[in-house]
Amino acid sequence: MQGLGFQEMAWNVLSAWLDGVLEENVLEDLVQDAFDFPVPLVGMDGGAGQVEGGRAPLLLELFHGPTLSFKDFGARFLGRMLGLLSEEPVTILVATSGDTGSAVADGCSGIPGVRVVLLYPGGGQVSPTQERQLIVERPGVTAVRVRGSFDDCQRMVKGSFSHAGLNDIRLTTANSINVGRVLPQMLYYIHAASQLGRPPLFVVPSGNLGNLTAGILACLSGMPAAGFLAAHNENDFFPRWLDDSSTRYGASKQTLSNAMDVGAPSNFERLEYLFRTTRAGSNVRAVRVSDNETVAAIQHAWHEYRYLADPHTAVGLAAVLAENSAAWMKSDTPVVVLSTAHPAKFPEIVRSATDITPEVPSQLARLDGMSSRVQDLDADGNQLAELIRFID
Ligand SMILES: *Cc1c(COP(=O)(O)O)cnc(C)c1O
């Protein structure tokens, strides 16, 4: 894969997985269209290439897509695959507390035969920037603000699949357990590894563990990697499980890295299966990072390198600084931190840590001129069913 551009590499990898599923030229068009934004691997100081001595990690910036998080990779690919492979119209239901909803809405809008209904909790439970991204008017997308919590939204989505009033409507979901999201996420790992002289250590800010699973699948498919370090916030089920496999799921806790506030990671069973049936687990470690350490990492990156990190990326940077990962930092192993979101998505947190307001990229700025539309709903499955029927 060395020397190939992202799209050419993506086509090579995906055509091996999708042999017999899509025609080669159809896949080529899909790849060109879905991954039409840059995926830079940068040094913390802004320079490209390998940082000597393994002290400063490299950042793989996955936030240059239309909704400014790595969720764009999965959502754009999934939407196009559904459009190509479903014979009947399909409605994607998605409950969101962070970045998934806007990525799915944007990535699937305007695809013939694909509609999106996205649910999010009202009452200030998503940030103003995130809400703006969720409710901007998009063809084929209905945004629903629920008078309830994120758990209510998720319950309503799950309930819809067995709701008697929706038996004749084709529903699907876009959770990160969907292989249509995991598959395209392998690509950027390969993109990074193919640019480095040695197998890297990947540091993955993690919540539902979809991103980590994608890296492990890439590794099992032949990508050289020195290992993986899953960086979690205080929702630390996975680090605890690696220490003690009898650990149980906990309730989720709110942190500064809200897209990673997951008590029961939905890809865990898949990962556990891969650990049991392959040697994948032998080079995976995990650490827990507190909110204080997250803020300190944002400050460190800014003061030492003039790099503005969002709170999720900062959990990855803090994990690199943490003591138990120090043994991994062999001087000849490149360390690649996945930069999962743009700092401008979390201006309040970044500003309070550094006094710097992140520059607003064009993907966000253009939303200001656009109209928005949102429907308010009680946390009631029957009301949601009626709404889904009505847009049908
Ligand atoms: C979703 C998300 C994560 C966590 O990814 P998982 O695949 O759920 O582990 C990390 N950072 C950001 C910005 C996200 O949106």
The ligand as an SDF file (V2000), in Angstrom:
LIG
                    3D

 15 15  0  0  0  0  0  0  0  0999 V2000
  -17.4220    8.1680   18.7880 C   0  0  0  0  0  0  0  0  0  0  0  0
  -16.2240    8.9080   19.2250 C   0  0  0  0  0  0  0  0  0  0  0  0
  -15.1690    8.2860   19.9330 C   0  0  0  0  0  0  0  0  0  0  0  0
  -15.2380    6.8530   20.3940 C   0  0  0  0  0  0  0  0  0  0  0  0
  -15.1770    5.9320   19.3390 O   0  0  0  0  0  0  0  0  0  0  0  0
  -15.6730    4.4090   19.5410 P   0  0  0  0  0  0  0  0  0  0  0  0
  -15.5900    3.7880   18.2050 O   0  0  0  0  0  0  0  0  0  0  0  0
  -17.0830    4.5130   20.0640 O   0  0  0  0  0  0  0  0  0  0  0  0
  -14.7760    3.7760   20.5520 O   0  0  0  0  0  0  0  0  0  0  0  0
  -14.0440    9.0380   20.2210 C   0  0  0  0  0  0  0  0  0  0  0  0
  -13.9510   10.3340   19.8710 N   0  0  0  0  0  0  0  0  0  0  0  0
  -14.9410   10.9640   19.2050 C   0  0  0  0  0  0  0  0  0  0  0  0
  -14.7710   12.4000   18.8640 C   0  0  0  0  0  0  0  0  0  0  0  0
  -16.1090   10.2890   18.8490 C   0  0  0  0  0  0  0  0  0  0  0  0
  -17.1000   10.9380   18.1970 O   0  0  0  0  0  0  0  0  0  0  0  0
  1  2  1  0
  2  3  1  0
  2 14  2  0
  3  4  1  0
  3 10  2  0
  4  5  1  0
  5  6  1  0
  6  7  2  0
  6  8  1  0
  6  9  1  0
 10 11  1  0
 11 12  2  0
 12 13  1  0
 12 14  1  0
 14 15  1  0
M  END
$$$$
